[in-house]
């Protein structure tokens, strides 16, 4: 059985919801990436937007798990202004040499999922064994379970994991609220 760590950052709870479901489906360890700076209210939103748009690092708390102890590290991020969330970017830059294999998922309210998943692979310096993108509206309506099941199966797959990333497609082309 593969040892899997699910890491995520969540400001609004959408990414946390998916991270918990992935960890449960894979019997994986779960760790939130915790920022030092507050991100609530308007000031936190603006700070988050600026850091993401300018690809800035941000102070984060020390990790509890050691990524090199795991066969696969799953990294979850919300999309902030078409970019990886700055706490996730900072974590990946600090720990990328410790990753054996990686998988990515993102949550989003608008667009940018393809770019963000590609950016994560570039930041990690390796391709993902699986990727998944879930719209915030799909999280709210609980319309992600089939995709999550396929994503988890790709992570738990028997034998060696595929070298090429397995792209888990969106369930429908537009979100239920027209995003």
Beta strands, then each sheet from edge to edge (+ up, - down):
strand 1: 4-8
strand 2: 29-32
strand 3: 72-80
strand 4: 83-84
strand 5: 101-108
strand 6: 128-135
strand 7: 166-168
sheet 1: 2+ 1+ 3+ 4-
sheet 2: 2+ 1+ 3+ 5+ 6+ 7+
end
